[in-house]
């Protein structure tokens, strides 16, 4: 079973253009379990933040910090490994 970080890294690796913007709700839906009573949104958001480098940027953060609307822009130049 794929985890949040694996899916995010796949999307970063396969990006077209200079950057990719990912939204936590979309990532969690692909993994499964969201929406639902046993969702793991905090884990998804933490994985997204953990994979940020250099000038990657949070475009939107929910008031509580974690939620389905967290949006992060990852730049290709920061993830060439």
Secondary structure, DSSP 4 states (H G I P E B T S, - for coil): ---HHHHHHHHHHT--SSEEEEEHHHHHHHHS--SSTT--HHHHHHHHHHT--TT-EEEE--TTS-STT-EEEEEGGG---
